[in-house]
Amino acid sequence: MVLSGRLSTEVGIKTPADKYFKLYASELHELQNHCERIHHAKLHEGEEWHDTDTVKHWTYVIDGEVHTCHETIEEVDEQIKKITWKLFGGNIDTHYKIFKLILEVSDKADGTAIVKWTVEYEKISEDINPPNGWMDFLFKNTRDVDANLVKERIAL
């Protein structure tokens, strides 16, 4: 019986890696302004969005259904542009014992970048499906964020 798994997707973006990573590393509260599938984000516990002790509350749409969860930052490595978040509570706990999102952003030689999203999870039972809807959610959000950041860059 396999309950643990890992799903990954890579998305090419036009935004430079530093700028894309900065949004997630130091401007996470702005994410809801870039993605139509994220309806609301707020601090649940703590006062600083990017402190590892802070808990955020998210409301978002996956597969046409509204979901909620809490999130904390587990690790940030600015040198390699990697962030790991732990998600829990709300809809996450009804399906998973462990649920982590990992973002890695890297530059390409042509001035564009690659965004890699990984979801690590442990299901609460065999009857639970892998979080495939999350991969579509992350892919579409990456496209939305990239389009908005490119638009901002052109406007400057």
Secondary structure, 3 states (H helix, E strand, C coil): CCCEEEEEEEEEECCCHHHHHHHHHHCHHHHHHCCCCEEEEEEEECCCCCCCCCEEEEEEEECCEEEEEEEEEEEEECCCCEEEEEEECHHHHCCEEEEEEEEEEEECCCCCEEEEEEEEEEECCCCCCCCHHHHHHHHHHHHHHHHHHHHHHHHC
